[in-house]
Amino acid sequence: MPPLTIGLLREGKTPPDKRVPLTPKKCIEAQDQFPGLKIVAQQSEIRAFADQEYRDVGLEVRPSVVDCDVLMGVKEVPVAELLPNKTYCFFSHTIKKQPANRELLRQVLARNITLIDYELLTDEQGQRIVAFGRWAGIVGAYNGLLTYGRKHDLFQLKPAYECVDMEDMQEEFFKVKKLPPIKLVVTGTGRVAQGAVEVLELMGIRRVSVYDYLYLDFNEPVYTQLRSSDYNRRRDGRVWDTPDFHRNPQEYESTFHNFLPVTDLLIACAYWHPQAPRLFAEEDTRRPGFRINTIADVTCDIDGSVPTTRRSTTIQAPAYDYSPATGELHAAYSAPEHITVMAVDNLPCELPRNASRDFARQLISHVLPHLLAAGGPDEVIERATIARAGQLLPRYQYLADYVAD
């Protein structure tokens, strides 16, 4: 491959994100694997990996990466910091026409920037090849138990963001032994849900079948994991069809009401389409059989699958209370009859070192071979490229009205 330099960007978004696309050791691994590749880090005081850790493995750290060929970050680059005629890789959060990032995409086009979005990097089957989802699930499940423990005055888990890494966080798991025989439900089967299940297993909470969860009582805490077919059905009564559910979610209705009278803690990890049914309605929370009192909404879709998720929360203030009686929001843990909701929208940031290592592994295995291919970036990169030379690429032409003046 021809010589190419990657510059690791200093994250500029507020609140600051401590994650990195490539950790110091992974930079060296990438350079060894791809001759001709050079990686430079921009100075940063907020990274989970200090500048000195990059210097210690022999990498150059400097104030500017303006001369690098490809600039890699994690979150959206502030508009004022976008350099013209450069190739950028980051999560742009523009493909759903998010209002907050409209100007970002406008400036990408105005400045002739090539924008490669990690979220759009997929294999031939359309599956994403890099993501932080597993860490959202890991931290989300942990925060769910932390919130339940505080609400019921059972235990005080150290917040994940105060832990050095996952291993440090696992030292807290023993406290969860104080849980009464409650029932927890995890929705979804993707990366996020698997991360949540990982934590519940490590905590020693027993997994049970959906049938046993619904109809049996236990003398220990238990959880079950739900596929879409476990809590949705076709409106016309026809047999369940998973591909059809994803194509035509509006043809289905929720059967999650079966779980409302037996569930104490809901950990919502399933991807939700705006046309799909919600898990339950706000009026359900006022019915006598509604038992859920703590919700960890890992998906964090505002007014989405979980109607009590009215706003996102922050890492420092992760929860709030929802009053079923009035539908109003209150400070967390303010009354026992309230439902306490954890809705942090940037959960992987709480374990930035672990999340960054995992992401860097995925980048080296699944992305860099395509970015650094002998004949130039290949179709995997092309599919994920939103803009080049001041133009939206054909598959992203639907964003034209979003960026129009």
Secondary structure, 3 states (H helix, E strand, C coil): CCCEEEEECCCCCCCCCCCCCCCHHHHHHHHHHCCCEEEEEECCCCCCCCHHHHHHCCCEEECCCCCCCEEECCCCCCHHHCCCCCEEEECCCCCCCCHHHHHHHHHHHHCCCEEEEHHHCECCCCCECCCCHHHHHHHHHHHHHHHHHHHCCCCCCCCHHHCCCHHHHHCCHHHHHHCCCCEEEEECCCHHHHHHHHHHHHCCCEECCHHHHHHCCCCCCEEEEECHHHHEEECCCCCCCHHHHHHCHHHEEECHHHCCCCCCEEEECCCCCCCCCCCCCHHHHHCCCCCCCEEEECCCCCCCCCCCCCCCECCCCCEEEECCCCCCEEECCCCCCCEEEECECCHHHHCHHHHHHHHHHHHHHHHHHHHCCCCCCCHHHHHCEEEECCEECHHHHHHHHHHCC
